[in-house]
């Protein structure tokens, strides 16, 4: 966990939370309608995204879609179908239920649990949903876990620096898990961070992305 990106490196991949629509990022537990043009046997009306960020399609099996927009997910499915089964497949995808529009708070927070995401949400605002950190919480050890293109990835942030205005307050996305405290994060993750150089950018994969 000590090798999780910090500071500017951690913020590199944190982008603004889009409104639900064509740019909405798919999250685990979302329900999708997937239509393959002229292929009703390959189309799905209620495809639920798994906890690992996958959707299971006929013929091609699991396709990673968490963290993708509906358009990008449709392109990913079309590409897989086109590799072996169809010529120039046309796929459309619609998010029927954005069930994944919630975040998880865990660790040294007064009221851990699941909280709905309504509109844009920053890290400090998300922690406030759980009535703030406990008195003994280490504010420099806030771990955010996120599904990015089917991979479980993480980065570390310093809430103390954010509160002082010394660091940006990153956007939190639906499906994110926020863990306050390194000990609790290690217990949940199992120490499964892949080590990266200190100057690496973005989140890093956990457990090989499983």
C-alpha positions in Angstrom: 0.0 0.0 0.0 2.9 2.3 0.7 3.5 2.4 -3.1 0.1 3.8 -4.0 0.4 7.0 -6.1 0.3 10.1 -4.0 -0.1 13.8 -4.7 -0.1 14.8 -8.4 0.3 11.2 -9.4 -2.8 10.1 -7.6 -4.9 12.9 -9.2 -3.7 12.2 -12.7 -6.6 9.9 -13.6 -9.3 11.5 -11.5 -11.7 13.1 -13.9 -14.9 15.0 -13.5 -18.0 12.9 -12.7 -20.3 13.1 -15.8 -24.0 13.3 -15.6 -26.0 10.2 -16.3 -26.3 10.0 -20.1 -24.0 9.1 -23.0 -20.9 9.9 -21.0 -21.9 8.1 -17.8 -19.3 5.6 -16.7 -20.6 2.1 -16.1 -20.3 0.8 -12.6 -20.6 -2.7 -11.0 -24.3 -3.7 -10.5 -25.6 -1.5 -13.3 -28.1 -3.1 -15.5 -27.5 -2.7 -19.3 -29.5 -3.3 -22.5 -27.2 -4.5 -25.2 -28.5 -4.8 -28.8 -26.5 -6.4 -31.6 -28.0 -5.4 -34.9 -29.7 -8.3 -36.8 -28.5 -10.7 -34.0 -31.4 -11.1 -31.5 -29.7 -14.2 -30.1 -26.7 -12.1 -29.1 -28.7 -9.2 -27.6 -29.4 -8.9 -23.9 -32.3 -7.0 -22.3 -31.2 -7.0 -18.7 -27.4 -7.6 -18.4 -26.1 -6.9 -15.0 -22.5 -5.8 -14.5 -20.7 -8.1 -12.1 -18.8 -7.0 -9.0 -15.6 -7.3 -11.0 -16.9 -4.9 -13.7 -17.7 -7.5 -16.3 -20.8 -8.2 -18.5 -21.3 -11.7 -19.8 -22.2 -11.9 -23.5 -23.2 -14.9 -25.6 -20.3 -16.5 -27.6 -17.6 -14.2 -26.3 -18.1 -14.5 -22.5 -17.0 -11.8 -20.0 -16.2 -8.3 -21.4 -14.8 -5.6 -19.0 -17.1 -2.6 -19.1 -16.8 -0.9 -15.7 -15.3 2.6 -16.1 -16.4 2.9 -19.7 -19.1 5.0 -21.3 -22.0 3.2 -22.9 -20.5 4.0 -26.3 -17.1 2.7 -25.4 -18.5 -0.4 -23.9 -20.5 -1.0 -27.1 -17.4 -0.6 -29.1 -15.5 -3.1 -26.9 -18.3 -5.7 -27.3 -18.4 -5.1 -31.1 -14.6 -5.6 -31.3 -14.8 -8.9 -29.5 -17.6 -10.1 -31.6 -15.8 -9.0 -34.8 -12.6 -11.0 -33.9 -14.2 -14.4 -34.6 -17.9 -14.4 -35.1 -19.4 -11.4 -37.0 -18.4 -9.1 -39.8 -18.5 -5.4 -38.8 -21.0 -6.0 -36.0 -23.1 -3.0 -34.9 -23.7 -2.8 -31.1 -25.7 -0.3 -29.1 -25.7 -0.2 -25.3 -28.0 1.6 -22.9 -27.7 1.9 -19.1 -31.2 0.9 -17.9 -30.5 1.1 -14.2 -27.6 3.0 -12.8 -27.5 0.9 -9.7 -23.8 1.6 -9.3 -24.4 5.3 -8.4 -23.2 4.8 -4.9 -20.0 4.9 -3.0 -18.7 2.8 -0.1 -17.1 4.4 3.0 -15.0 2.1 5.2 -12.3 2.3 7.8 -11.8 5.1 10.3 -15.1 7.0 9.4 -17.8 7.6 12.0 -20.6 6.0 9.9 -19.3 3.5 7.3 -21.6 2.2 4.7 -23.1 2.7 1.2 -24.1 6.2 0.2 -25.9 7.3 -3.0 -24.1 9.6 -5.5 -26.3 12.5 -6.6 -24.6 14.8 -9.0 -20.9 15.7 -8.6 -19.2 14.5 -5.4 -15.7 15.2 -4.2 -13.6 13.1 -1.8 -14.1 15.5 1.1 -17.8 15.6 0.5 -17.9 11.8 0.3 -16.2 11.5 3.7 -18.6 14.0 5.1 -21.5 11.7 4.1 -20.2 9.3 6.7 -20.1 12.1 9.4 -16.4 12.6 8.9 -13.3 10.6 10.0 -12.9 9.3 13.5 -10.8 11.3 16.0 -7.8 8.9 15.6 -8.0 8.6 11.8 -4.9 9.3 9.7 -6.1 11.9 7.2 -3.0 11.4 5.0 -4.0 7.8 4.3 -7.2 7.9 2.3 -7.3 5.0 -0.2 -9.8 5.2 -3.2 -10.5 1.9 -5.0 -12.0 2.2 -8.5 -12.9 -0.1 -11.4 -11.1 1.1 -14.5 -11.8 -0.9 -17.7 -12.5 -4.0 -15.7 -9.5 -3.7 -13.4 -9.7 -2.9 -9.7 -7.2 -0.1 -9.1 -6.3 2.2 -6.2 -4.7 5.5 -5.3 -4.0 7.3 -2.0 -4.9 10.9 -1.1 -4.2 13.2 1.8 -7.5 14.6 3.2 -5.6 16.9 5.6 -3.8 18.6 2.7 -7.1 18.9 0.8 -8.8 20.6 3.8 -5.9 23.0 4.0 -6.2 23.9 0.3 -2.8 22.4 -0.4 -4.1 19.7 -2.7 -7.1 19.5 -5.1 -10.3 17.8 -3.9 -10.7 14.9 -6.4 -14.0 13.8 -7.9 -15.4 10.5 -6.6 -17.2 8.3 -9.1 -20.1 6.0 -8.6 -18.9 2.5 -7.5 -15.8 3.9 -5.8 -14.8 2.6 -2.4 -13.1 5.0 0.0 -11.1 3.5 2.9 -9.8 5.7 5.6 -6.6 4.4 7.3 -3.9 2.2 5.9 -4.4 -0.7 8.3 -8.0 -1.1 7.3 -7.1 -0.7 3.6 -4.5 -3.5 3.9 -7.0 -5.7 5.7 -9.6 -5.2 2.9 -7.3 -5.4 0.0 -4.8 -7.9 1.4 -1.7 -5.9 0.5 -2.3 -6.6 -3.2 -1.0 -3.4 -4.7 1.5 -3.7 -7.5 4.5 -1.5 -6.7 5.1 1.4 -9.0 7.9 4.1 -9.0 7.2 7.1 -6.8 6.6 9.3 -9.9 4.2 6.9 -11.6 0.9 8.5 -12.7 -2.7 7.3 -12.2 -4.2 4.6 -10.1 -2.4 1.2 -9.9 -3.8 -2.3 -10.3 -4.8 -4.4 -7.4 -4.2 -8.2 -7.5 -3.4 -8.2 -11.2 -6.7 -6.5 -11.9 -8.8 -9.4 -10.6 
